[in-house]
Amino acid sequence: MVELEQEVDRRRRLGLESAARKALIASSYRLARPEVYDSLQDAALAPEFLAVAEYSASAGADLKGLLQRLETVSEEKRIYRVPVFTAPFCQALLEELEHFEQSDMPKGRPNTMNTYGVLLHELGLDEPLVTPLRERFLQPLMALLYPDCGGGQLDSHRAFVVKYALGQDLELGCHYDNAELTLNVALGKVFTGGALYFGGLFQVPTALTEPLEVEHVVGQGILHRGGQLHGARPLATGERWNLVIWLRASAVRNRLCPMCCREPDLVDDEGFGDGFTREEPATVDVCALT
């Protein structure tokens, strides 16, 4: 019980500290590429991604038709790839991220495993970039790909950029995400190594038998279930920046926490928190172990 109370207190402090950083950044940080903060425009998105989203939202769309418009990385593991952003948008976003990294603004860690990167809500990019990306484009796509994982009921997210470079983070150990679904987009820059690897779902004892390796392609995103065990091989040369969006569906996680596989005991938090809600949205079947 003491450890649980300490963890709750730690998470509350993290939320307050993050809010304080966001407020300071909003008041004092000078943007390098202001156009990145404009509301998401179709021009920032790859034509293939726009076509996939348009099809997914159309009447009569089905999984078979969608899979003809995506690259299936692994049918067994339900991992897919699709171009997401244009090269000019990736470059503009990278310039803004590097400018922020070099500033004297306070910076929070992206997650518990990565040291270098940016929390997009602290930088002010949640509202103009990530939320419309989730609501307008990812929701209809994920509804067809992962209906059993809450793909059609995504109501929150956590978005961050991670950076890998020599002398900094080089690799990422095997883990699973605090998310129902994940989008991982390679932003750049020039690098070798750092491939993603995937095992099975974390609940399966033989989950890391014969992992599947997937190379990054700048501008393209990998779609996978949050519970899929994965990691990143060591970077060999250059720098690698990736945008990671943990997509959450309270209809699923309100019933079963994706990290401990138990019914959650909720504690109030600011913003999206960890994606749980006290309201009861329509529920869906918990993601199947396939």
Secondary structure, DSSP 8 states (H G I E B T S, - for coil): -HHHHHHHHHHHHHHHHHHHHHHHHHHH---S-GGGGS---GGGB-HHHHHHHHHHTSTT--HHHHHTTSEEEETTTTEEEEE-B-HHHHHHHHHHHHHHHHSSS----SSSS-SSEEEHHHHT-IIIIIHHIIIIIIHHHHHHH-GGGTTT---EEEEEEEEEETTS---EEEE--SSSEEEEEEEE--EEE--EEEEEETTSTTTTSS-EEE---TTEEEEEETTEEEEE--EEEEEEEEEEEEEE-HHHHTTS-TTTSS-------STTTTS--SS-----------
